[in-house]
């Protein structure tokens, strides 16, 4: 059986993993594709492979701020394990690539059958809760430059590349700040030689330096993943 390249699926015992892949379809996600809207019924579960998805909270029906990010370490639709069938957040593809897509009814059947799948998702839900809490604290207490460094590290982790495309407008939208704030913060990181940013493309030039420039939230989240999702 080919490698799934999704960590949650890889955690499952062989037979459970085979059953999940048996009901999954490999799909290609495109950048800026909206996978679901807050409050709408869940139709599919997504397990990213080399794609990644931004989880965005809404205000008065409009998406306003990124609160989490899902890559190959996780899944979109984990709330189904709590028997909640509506989407809690707006989900938009940030990095194009492949994913496993599972219809909701088939997934619920497998979830009821597989204790291992339920346990894996329960652990992932705990990690997601920590990510949401960390994002809220980061927004309230940390300055834009360390927050931008954190976001770039999280994105690089999921893009599995030193370079990825992103615009000032998108960064401002994700971080909930004005575009001028992103311009200033990105300029600071670039002058320090940590990143190169031109024409909507970011290249991380000094990963270790970028880690030193970020806030403590990044290391906290990494420890949570390592402890609960080895």
Secondary structure, DSSP 4 states (H G I P E B T S, - for coil): ------HHHHTS-HHHHHHHHHTEEEEEE-TT-EEE-TTSBP-EEEEESS-EEEEEEEETTEEEEEEEEE-TTS-B-GGGGGT--B--SEEEEEE-EEEEEEEHHHHHHHHHH-HHHHHHHHHHHHHHHHHHHHHHHHHHHS-HHHHHHHHHHHHHHHHTSSEEE--HHHHHHHHTS-HHHHHHHHHHHHHTTSEEEETTEEEES-HHHHHHHS-HHHHHHHHHHHHH--
